[in-house]
Amino acid sequence: MNYASTRNSSLKVTSAHAIVKGLSDEGGLYVPESVPALSKEEILGLCDKSYVERAYTVFSKFLTDFTDAELRHCVESAYNTKNFDTDNIAEIAKLKDGKFILELWHGPTCAFKDMALQILPYLLTTSAKKEVDGKQIAILVATSGDTGKAALEGFKDVPGTSISVFYPDDGVSPMQKRQMTTQDGNNVNVCAVKGNFDDCQNGVKAIFTDKEIEKKLAEKNVLLSSANSINWGRLAPQIIYYISTYAQLVKDGDIAYGDKVNIVVPTGNFGNILAAYYAKLMGIPVNKLICASNSNNVLTDFINTGVYDRNRKFYTTISPSMDILISSNLERLLYHLTGENSALINEWFDALKTSGRYEVGDDVKKQLSELFYAGCCSDGETKAQIHKTFTEEKYLLDTHSAVAVKVYEDYRAATGDTAKTIIASTANPYKFGRAVYSAVGGKADTEDEFELISHLEQETGTTMPAPLAATKDKAVRFKNTVEKQEMGSVVLDFLNG
Ligand SMILES: *Cc1c(COP(=O)(O)O)cnc(C)c1O
């Protein structure tokens, strides 16, 4: 199995190469040259397997340049109860009307990013041994809150690596900020940027393509790599939980093999929902992929009209991990939907860069409307959904998962479709305690995050996960805030220091 680039379909590299590089030289994203299929027998065979075995099966189709022993080492080191608070790794909460809430937040940072970032360091160090043995890997991350912390936890003190994380000042929740600024480990750096997530992401992309920086780092035997969801090593692990959940629901008797399910994903950078698309291509019977957005609804408009236009107001919402106007992974979807036409992809993404807008052709529009349903909701509607689901079903949603449930309910009302539905729950509610508390009717009149959380616990009968509680007594290590033009020197200073 080889990988091409969305901007150059004739490129052929191994998965190890794609994982080490993150982004290809001409700025494209690595994509599998074909998507491997799972037969009915293979999917049924997963029903009685553990998460580790399910992960192994999926990875062995995509990472064909890894040996069996290497793959086993990766999946066993990541998906265990040292890192996750459940044997199942992901849990399924079964709510009424055929809603299956796929809880992807049982890892060390309580957000779904752990599902990929617990394994990425193993995939990356294994790949680096094959590709660039002896080089020091410097990971750069732009984060809207959750990726940063998950990447820090994944990479802290991993030999041969270091990690620099940039987050938008005022663009993350107090708990997210606390989690990142109290991070331990000897190879980590965390820095706030004056700007929004797109500024952080553009800043990181600029560092990647800066020849001057590359040269300086090469002299020190350092190679830059990415832990953002543009890295194939982030995306591949996300395909697994959709396949695993389908097998689990068959095993539990909630669906029969062959039943089509909807998959709803609260979407930002388009990585998680793209993984669901790959799961569908691999053979999981999917009816609609439902793309849920908050007020930053550029994807809703795109899926409904075929026009991607980022020239719009940027909103800071209570679901900050979805506050994004440039969804990087959409490029991979479009590459597949255009029949791997990298010339068209170059044209559209050049237009996006220069004018902030592009429009796809009728053929792609048609495919989009067949594959996807897209919707969005406001902060008010998100809070109302948290309240409703808690009152009616005694289930506490976080602000991102609530966007997904709300958009799903709109979909169901609009279409009458009653197919069983997997809803990705991407964060534990305690990561966004203030908004969740006020949504369930609490009076958030204290500045103290932990005092507020103890009210939330008492009034909902739920408990804060241990990793979040642990941040209470940790000292803040990282206090730096910089302009976006300064990000390159932050990286160089850290790596020189
Ligand atoms: C990252 C994140 C999202 C968005 O996922 P994408 O893969 O970027 O679309 C949604 N919810 C939470 C809690 C997240 O951390």
The ligand as an SDF file (V2000), in Angstrom:
LIG
                    3D

 15 15  0  0  0  0  0  0  0  0999 V2000
  -10.9390   18.1910   17.6590 C   0  0  0  0  0  0  0  0  0  0  0  0
  -12.3110   18.1450   18.1920 C   0  0  0  0  0  0  0  0  0  0  0  0
  -13.4290   18.1820   17.3410 C   0  0  0  0  0  0  0  0  0  0  0  0
  -13.2930   18.3360   15.8430 C   0  0  0  0  0  0  0  0  0  0  0  0
  -12.7260   17.2020   15.2450 O   0  0  0  0  0  0  0  0  0  0  0  0
  -12.1250   17.3090   13.7550 P   0  0  0  0  0  0  0  0  0  0  0  0
  -11.4970   16.0020   13.5110 O   0  0  0  0  0  0  0  0  0  0  0  0
  -11.1320   18.4340   13.7980 O   0  0  0  0  0  0  0  0  0  0  0  0
  -13.2630   17.6110   12.8620 O   0  0  0  0  0  0  0  0  0  0  0  0
  -14.6760   18.0740   17.9130 C   0  0  0  0  0  0  0  0  0  0  0  0
  -14.8360   17.9790   19.2380 N   0  0  0  0  0  0  0  0  0  0  0  0
  -13.7910   17.9590   20.0960 C   0  0  0  0  0  0  0  0  0  0  0  0
  -14.0450   17.8920   21.5470 C   0  0  0  0  0  0  0  0  0  0  0  0
  -12.5000   18.0340   19.5990 C   0  0  0  0  0  0  0  0  0  0  0  0
  -11.4640   18.0120   20.4470 O   0  0  0  0  0  0  0  0  0  0  0  0
  1  2  1  0
  2  3  1  0
  2 14  2  0
  3  4  1  0
  3 10  2  0
  4  5  1  0
  5  6  1  0
  6  7  2  0
  6  8  1  0
  6  9  1  0
 10 11  1  0
 11 12  2  0
 12 13  1  0
 12 14  1  0
 14 15  1  0
M  END
$$$$
